[in-house]
């Protein structure tokens, strides 16, 4: 079991992206659920479903169910309610779905009151580069686009946003603690870049006052995940 004093540094969310449950549980069993959060994305949820969420809850973990809902408002309303019924800690939607979709997602959580999960919005996928942005028909700088969707998320009173670490300082300066920042693409200097382009180090994440960092393959593909986690924590202290 891994323990550490994580006061005043970004909280760590471990992304479980496995097709094999046994492999996932090898990582899970190393972690202290009072310190680390778990992220379940499309792959594991599609394969193992809500039963896996319940199993992780029984171990004491808070779950970020990262399904990135993006659809018409009514469909998102029903999907958010179904996901919230699972008792997860946090849910994600795409901010690019627009104000009506975002407000429909918020409305879906009203009946859960104090038990409602945090609702956060994706501003930009961490794999996108500027040239790819133009290819999908958006003639705008990435940083401006992220800022626009951050302002939309703030005006809709969401709990937070997912954004690249490169933009976190600017967004934190504008919205302070009124908008939590969740950042993926966390890499140590020795890590491979994989398919994510907008990457930062754990030390930079702390300097940027990011609230939560999402770490996946740096840990889950490591030969020694505990050693890697300890080095990440140490670099932020």
Secondary structure, DSSP 4 states (H G I P E B T S, - for coil): -B----TTS-EEEEEE--S-HHHHHHHHTTB-TTT-EEEE-HHHHHHHHHHHHHHHHHTT--EEEEEEE-S-HHHHHHHHHHHHTTT-SEEEEEGGG-HHHHHHHHHHTGGGGGGPPEEEEE-S-TT--HHHHHHTT--S-HHHHHHHHHHHHHHTT-SEEE--GGGHHHHHHHHGGGSEEEE--B--TTS--TT--S-B-HHHHHHTT-SEEEE-HHHHT-TTHHHHHHHHHHHH-
